[in-house]
Amino acid sequence: MSGVARRTVVAAAGGAGLTAALAACGGGDNGGKNGSGGSGGSDVHEENAPLATTGDIPVGGGKVFADKGVVVTQPKQGEFKAYSSRCTHQGCAVGSVADGVIVCPCHQSRFDANDGSVKQGPATKPLEPMPIEVAGEAIRLA
């Protein structure tokens, strides 16, 4: 009789452990409001929020928005371009933009801020263009 009771207890404990593990993995649906970066209600508003204003992006330079995975440049007065901030060499995030050049700090690849093309390797492919829209002074991902 004690063998049956022991099996019942072991099975129940195993089931409870499995339930707890699945609940922990599931994460629940809290709308991404726990700061984990999940998709949820607040992200929709952030997608429409401007990345920057036109005055934030210097002529001949740019700004890296690491959290959005984009770098925005202003090659000429009033002309704004955007590219993926991932270097095409090994996927590092580019670190800076100055004098018309986007620089990856990992291996010093350099990209033209006007068209994303490679100016200096080891990268061999240009940065991927990203769509943006400029409305008034606001720059947003399109």
Salt bridges, closest charged atoms under 4 A:
GLU79 OE2 - LYS81 NZ 3.40
